[in-house]
Amino acid sequence: MGLVDSMKAALSAPAPKSRPDDGSEGAYWCDDCAVRIRDVELEGEPVCPDCGTEMRFERSTGRDCAC
């Protein structure tokens, strides 16, 4: 297969659905520990499990992470 055929195959392939459709709006982050917890995985208050400080909410649309 030549370069042109390889490019055609790559461009015509369907985009992967790597992002789960679970209703997540973003994630909570601890700036001190670099801990990230997705909002749908959080139980209770957004407090860092490592250091106990309050985590901040980050939102990103159309991407895998809230970075």
GISUL-V287284 format. One record per residue. RES is the residue in one letter. PHI is phi as a letter, one per 20 degrees, with the letter a starting at -180 (none if undefined). OMEGA is omega in whole degrees, -180 to 180 (NA if undefined). Layout:
# GISUL-V287284
RES_PHI_OMEGA ; RES_PHI_OMEGA
This chain:
# GISUL-V287284
M_none_-179 ; G_e_-179 ; L_f_-179 ; V_f_178 ; D_f_178 ; S_f_179 ; M_f_178 ; K_f_-180 ; A_f_-179 ; A_f_-178 ; L_f_-179 ; S_e_180 ; A_f_178 ; P_f_179 ; A_f_179 ; P_f_176 ; K_e_-178 ; S_e_-179 ; R_e_-180 ; P_f_179 ; D_d_-177 ; D_d_177 ; G_n_-179 ; S_f_178 ; E_d_-177 ; G_q_-177 ; A_b_174 ; Y_e_-177 ; W_c_169 ; C_d_-179 ; D_f_-178 ; D_f_-174 ; C_d_-177 ; A_m_177 ; V_e_180 ; R_c_176 ; I_c_178 ; R_f_-176 ; D_f_-180 ; V_f_178 ; E_e_-176 ; L_e_175 ; E_d_179 ; G_n_-176 ; E_f_179 ; P_f_-180 ; V_d_-179 ; C_f_179 ; P_f_-179 ; D_e_-174 ; C_d_176 ; G_n_179 ; T_e_180 ; E_f_-179 ; M_e_179 ; R_d_-178 ; F_e_176 ; E_c_-180 ; R_c_177 ; S_b_179 ; T_d_175 ; G_m_178 ; R_c_-178 ; D_f_-175 ; C_c_-179 ; A_d_-179 ; C_e_NA
